[in-house]
Amino acid sequence: MTKLEGSGFIKTSRSRQPESSKRNGLEEVLKEFDELVGLENVKEEINKLIAFAKVIKLRKDRDIPVGAINLHMIFSGPPGTGKTEVARKVGRVLKEIGLLQRGHCVEVDRAALTDVYVNSGAKLITDTVKQAKDGVLFIDEAYTLAGGDALSGPDSSGKEVIDTLLKLMEDNRERLVVIAAGYTNEMRRFVDSNPGLRSRFSRFIEFQSYGGDELFQIFLSMVKRGHYELTPDAEEVARKHIQWLGNQSNDPEFGNARAIRQFFEKILPLQAERIAFTPNYESMTDRELLTIDYDDVALATELD
């Protein structure tokens, strides 16, 4: 048992607690964390962050010196594993604890920081940090700022962005959390590309690919959120197809939850087409209108 499994923060698979009928803002976002499929090691790391943030807030409230606070993080791992979604929730958690005033999340990538005009990086990242202040700045595929032409040649805006960002992270450490995300190996090279990056980022959280069963649970959650219902044979063919998709998880380009979202979005127009071509479809019951059947899913697997 890890130290925080009974802490009352995010419940991991080894730490389940009774549901509360009434929740405050922090409890609500923790419940959302808990409902995320898989990500057990991520949830445990976020629990550690929450514990640290709570103690820092308490010390601040009592006017006890806290020294330099560094909550900046690296999220590494394959695509579609929840990095962006977790980053958004981190801002909300820190707002509810009281360390961030707004808790919003500004999401950018290299194109948003370097591609407007040559040598514009310093101004673009400065403006972006202003937008993100009192919340989270999430930089997706951050390693691209430190690769290839980003550091040398005619376009050095990537280096300019990193150099400026390092200063802004230090100047605004009480009011800003920066989360840089990307593939694991590339993010290691990103951190190693500038001595200041490793000192600024204090937490490294690895997001792992989902297994077939987890991907199927993600699919079922999409069905539920859309108020749809699967017939038993539709559920079975979906399960088999998603297990097949899960076998692709060792491919670094595999989209994980994104691939499941794409699969689900292929099913919906096929289901609608089937209904629209059914005689007297206007008289269907609500349940019939929301039922996904075998043919809907089977046809979608052929398109996947």
C-alpha positions as CSV (number, residue, x, y, z in Angstrom):
1,M,0.0,0.0,0.0
2,T,1.4,3.4,-0.9
3,K,1.4,6.2,1.6
4,L,-1.5,8.1,0.0
5,E,-3.9,5.2,-0.8
6,G,-6.1,6.1,2.1
7,S,-5.6,9.8,1.9
8,G,-9.1,10.7,0.6
9,F,-7.7,12.2,-2.6
10,I,-8.0,10.4,-5.9
11,K,-9.0,6.8,-5.4
12,T,-6.7,4.3,-7.2
13,S,-7.8,0.8,-7.9
14,R,-6.3,-0.1,-4.5
15,S,-8.1,2.7,-2.7
16,R,-11.8,2.8,-2.9
17,Q,-14.0,4.8,-0.5
18,P,-17.7,5.5,0.0
19,E,-19.4,7.9,-2.4
20,S,-20.5,11.2,-1.0
21,S,-23.9,12.6,-1.9
22,K,-22.7,16.2,-1.7
23,R,-19.4,17.4,-3.1
24,N,-17.5,20.6,-3.0
25,G,-15.4,21.8,-6.0
26,L,-12.3,19.9,-5.0
27,E,-14.3,16.7,-4.4
28,E,-15.9,17.0,-7.8
29,V,-12.7,17.3,-9.8
30,L,-11.2,14.5,-7.7
31,K,-14.2,12.4,-8.7
32,E,-13.6,13.2,-12.3
33,F,-9.9,12.0,-11.8
34,D,-11.2,8.9,-10.2
35,E,-13.5,8.1,-13.2
36,L,-10.6,8.3,-15.7
37,V,-10.0,4.8,-17.0
38,G,-6.6,3.4,-16.0
39,L,-3.8,5.9,-15.3
40,E,-3.1,4.4,-11.9
41,N,0.5,5.6,-11.7
42,V,-0.6,9.1,-12.9
43,K,-3.3,9.3,-10.2
44,E,-0.8,8.4,-7.5
45,E,1.5,11.1,-8.7
46,I,-1.3,13.6,-8.7
47,N,-2.1,12.5,-5.2
48,K,1.4,13.5,-4.2
49,L,1.0,16.8,-5.9
50,I,-2.3,17.4,-4.0
51,A,-0.7,16.6,-0.7
52,F,2.2,18.9,-1.3
53,A,-0.1,21.7,-2.5
54,K,-2.3,21.4,0.6
55,V,0.6,21.7,3.0
56,I,2.0,24.6,1.1
57,K,-1.3,26.4,1.2
58,L,-1.6,25.7,4.9
59,R,1.8,27.1,5.6
60,K,1.0,30.2,3.5
61,D,-2.2,30.7,5.4
62,R,-0.2,30.7,8.7
63,D,2.5,33.0,7.3
64,I,5.1,30.3,7.5
65,P,7.9,30.8,4.9
66,V,7.6,28.2,2.1
67,G,10.7,29.1,0.0
68,A,10.7,28.6,-3.7
69,I,7.7,26.7,-4.9
70,N,8.0,24.7,-8.1
71,L,5.0,22.9,-9.5
72,H,6.0,22.7,-13.1
73,M,5.7,19.2,-14.6
74,I,6.7,17.0,-17.6
75,F,4.0,14.7,-18.9
76,S,5.5,12.1,-21.2
77,G,4.1,9.2,-23.1
78,P,2.3,8.1,-26.3
79,P,-0.5,10.1,-27.8
80,G,-4.1,9.7,-26.6
81,T,-3.3,8.8,-23.1
82,G,-5.0,11.7,-21.3
83,K,-2.1,14.2,-20.9
84,T,-4.2,17.2,-22.0
85,E,-7.2,16.1,-19.9
86,V,-5.1,15.6,-16.8
87,A,-3.4,19.0,-17.3
88,R,-6.8,20.7,-17.3
89,K,-7.9,19.0,-14.1
90,V,-4.6,19.9,-12.4
91,G,-5.4,23.6,-12.8
92,R,-8.8,23.1,-11.3
93,V,-7.4,21.1,-8.4
94,L,-4.9,23.8,-7.6
95,K,-7.5,26.5,-7.8
96,E,-9.8,24.6,-5.4
97,I,-6.9,24.1,-3.0
98,G,-6.1,27.8,-3.2
99,L,-2.7,27.9,-4.9
100,L,-4.0,29.2,-8.2
101,Q,-6.6,32.0,-8.5
102,R,-8.2,30.9,-11.8
103,G,-7.0,27.4,-12.5
104,H,-7.7,27.7,-16.2
105,C,-5.6,25.9,-18.8
106,V,-4.0,27.6,-21.8
107,E,-3.0,24.9,-24.4
108,V,-0.4,25.7,-27.1
109,D,2.1,23.9,-29.3
110,R,5.2,24.9,-31.2
111,A,3.2,26.3,-34.1
112,A,1.4,28.7,-31.8
113,L,4.6,30.0,-30.4
114,T,7.0,30.2,-33.4
115,D,5.2,30.3,-36.7
116,V,3.7,33.7,-37.0
117,Y,6.9,35.4,-38.2
118,V,10.6,34.8,-37.8
119,N,12.2,35.5,-34.4
120,S,8.8,36.2,-32.8
121,G,9.2,33.6,-30.1
122,A,9.9,35.9,-27.2
123,K,6.8,38.0,-27.7
124,L,4.6,35.1,-28.4
125,I,5.6,33.1,-25.3
126,T,5.4,36.3,-23.2
127,D,1.8,36.9,-24.4
128,T,0.9,33.3,-23.9
129,V,2.2,33.3,-20.3
130,K,0.1,36.4,-19.6
131,Q,-3.0,34.5,-20.7
132,A,-2.0,31.5,-18.6
133,K,-1.1,33.4,-15.4
134,D,-3.0,32.2,-12.3
135,G,-3.5,28.9,-14.2
136,V,-1.8,26.2,-16.2
137,L,0.2,26.6,-19.4
138,F,0.1,23.3,-21.3
139,I,2.7,23.0,-24.1
140,D,2.0,20.0,-26.3
141,E,4.8,18.3,-28.2
142,A,7.2,20.7,-26.3
143,Y,10.2,18.7,-27.5
144,T,9.7,20.3,-31.0
145,L,10.9,23.6,-29.5
146,A,14.3,22.0,-28.9
147,G,14.8,20.0,-32.1
148,G,16.4,20.5,-35.4
149,D,15.9,24.0,-36.8
150,A,14.3,25.1,-33.6
151,L,17.8,25.6,-32.1
152,S,19.9,26.4,-35.1
153,G,19.8,27.8,-38.6
154,P,17.7,30.7,-39.9
155,D,14.8,29.9,-37.5
156,S,16.0,30.0,-33.9
157,S,12.6,30.9,-32.5
158,G,12.4,27.6,-30.7
159,K,15.5,28.4,-28.7
160,E,14.1,31.9,-28.1
161,V,10.9,30.5,-26.8
162,I,12.7,28.2,-24.3
163,D,15.1,30.9,-23.1
164,T,12.2,33.4,-22.5
165,L,10.0,30.7,-21.0
166,L,12.7,29.8,-18.4
167,K,12.8,33.4,-17.1
168,L,9.0,33.7,-17.1
169,M,8.7,30.4,-15.2
170,E,11.0,31.8,-12.5
171,D,9.4,35.2,-12.4
172,N,5.9,33.8,-12.1
173,R,6.4,30.7,-10.1
174,E,3.8,31.7,-7.6
175,R,1.1,32.3,-10.2
176,L,1.9,29.8,-13.0
177,V,2.2,26.1,-13.5
178,V,3.8,25.0,-16.8
179,I,3.2,21.4,-18.0
180,A,5.3,20.4,-21.0
181,A,4.1,17.2,-22.8
182,G,5.3,14.8,-25.5
183,Y,6.7,11.4,-26.4
184,T,8.9,10.0,-23.6
185,N,12.3,9.8,-25.4
186,E,11.8,13.2,-27.0
187,M,10.9,14.8,-23.7
188,R,14.0,13.5,-22.2
189,R,16.0,15.2,-25.0
190,F,14.0,18.3,-24.5
191,V,14.9,18.6,-20.8
192,D,18.5,17.8,-21.6
193,S,18.7,20.5,-24.3
194,N,19.0,23.3,-21.8
195,P,20.4,23.2,-18.2
196,G,17.6,25.4,-17.0
197,L,14.8,23.1,-18.1
198,R,15.8,20.3,-15.7
199,S,15.9,22.7,-12.7
200,R,12.5,24.2,-13.6
201,F,10.6,21.0,-14.0
202,S,10.3,19.2,-10.7
203,R,7.9,16.4,-11.6
204,F,8.1,13.8,-14.3
205,I,4.9,11.8,-14.9
206,E,4.8,9.0,-17.4
207,F,1.5,8.2,-19.2
208,Q,1.4,4.6,-20.4
209,S,-0.5,3.1,-23.3
210,Y,-3.9,1.7,-22.5
211,G,-4.5,-2.1,-22.7
212,G,-7.3,-3.6,-24.7
213,D,-9.6,-3.9,-21.7
214,E,-9.0,-0.2,-20.7
215,L,-9.7,0.9,-24.3
216,F,-13.0,-1.0,-24.3
217,Q,-13.9,0.7,-21.0
218,I,-13.2,4.1,-22.7
219,F,-15.4,3.1,-25.6
220,L,-18.2,2.2,-23.2
221,S,-17.9,5.5,-21.4
222,M,-18.3,7.3,-24.8
223,V,-21.4,5.2,-25.5
224,K,-22.8,6.1,-22.1
225,R,-22.0,9.8,-22.4
226,G,-23.8,9.9,-25.8
227,H,-26.9,8.2,-24.2
228,Y,-26.6,5.3,-26.6
229,E,-27.1,1.7,-25.9
230,L,-25.3,-1.3,-27.5
231,T,-27.1,-4.5,-28.4
232,P,-25.2,-7.6,-27.0
233,D,-23.9,-8.6,-30.4
234,A,-22.8,-5.0,-31.1
235,E,-21.0,-4.9,-27.8
236,E,-19.2,-8.2,-28.6
237,V,-18.0,-7.1,-32.1
238,A,-16.8,-3.8,-30.6
239,R,-14.9,-5.6,-27.9
240,K,-13.1,-7.8,-30.3
241,H,-12.2,-4.9,-32.6
242,I,-11.0,-2.8,-29.8
243,Q,-8.9,-5.7,-28.4
244,W,-7.3,-5.8,-31.9
245,L,-6.7,-2.1,-31.8
246,G,-5.1,-2.5,-28.3
247,N,-2.5,-4.9,-29.8
248,Q,-1.2,-1.9,-31.8
249,S,-0.3,0.0,-28.5
250,N,3.4,-0.8,-28.9
251,D,3.4,1.3,-32.1
252,P,4.5,4.8,-30.9
253,E,2.1,6.4,-33.4
254,F,-1.0,4.5,-32.1
255,G,-3.5,7.0,-30.9
256,N,-4.9,5.1,-27.8
257,A,-8.1,6.9,-26.7
258,R,-8.0,9.0,-29.9
259,A,-8.3,5.8,-31.9
260,I,-11.3,4.8,-29.9
261,R,-12.9,8.2,-30.3
262,Q,-12.4,7.9,-34.1
263,F,-13.9,4.4,-34.1
264,F,-16.9,5.6,-32.1
265,E,-17.4,8.6,-34.4
266,K,-17.4,6.2,-37.4
267,I,-20.3,4.3,-35.8
268,L,-22.6,7.2,-35.2
269,P,-23.3,8.2,-38.9
270,L,-23.7,4.6,-39.8
271,Q,-26.3,4.2,-37.0
272,A,-28.0,7.4,-38.2
273,E,-28.1,6.2,-41.8
274,R,-29.6,2.9,-40.8
275,I,-32.3,4.6,-38.9
276,A,-33.0,7.2,-41.6
277,F,-33.6,4.5,-44.2
278,T,-35.9,2.5,-41.9
279,P,-39.6,2.8,-43.0
280,N,-41.6,5.0,-40.7
281,Y,-38.4,5.8,-38.6
282,E,-40.2,8.8,-37.2
283,S,-42.4,6.4,-35.1
284,M,-39.4,4.7,-33.5
285,T,-39.2,4.8,-29.7
286,D,-36.5,6.8,-28.0
287,R,-34.7,3.6,-27.1
288,E,-34.6,2.5,-30.8
289,L,-33.2,5.8,-31.8
290,L,-30.4,5.5,-29.4
291,T,-29.6,1.8,-30.0
292,I,-26.4,0.8,-31.7
293,D,-26.7,-2.6,-33.3
294,Y,-24.4,-5.2,-34.8
295,D,-24.4,-3.8,-38.4
296,D,-23.5,-0.3,-37.2
297,V,-20.4,-1.6,-35.4
298,A,-19.5,-4.2,-38.0
299,L,-19.5,-1.7,-40.8
300,A,-17.4,0.7,-38.7
301,T,-14.8,-1.9,-38.2
302,E,-14.4,-2.2,-42.0
303,L,-13.7,1.5,-42.1
304,D,-11.2,1.5,-39.3
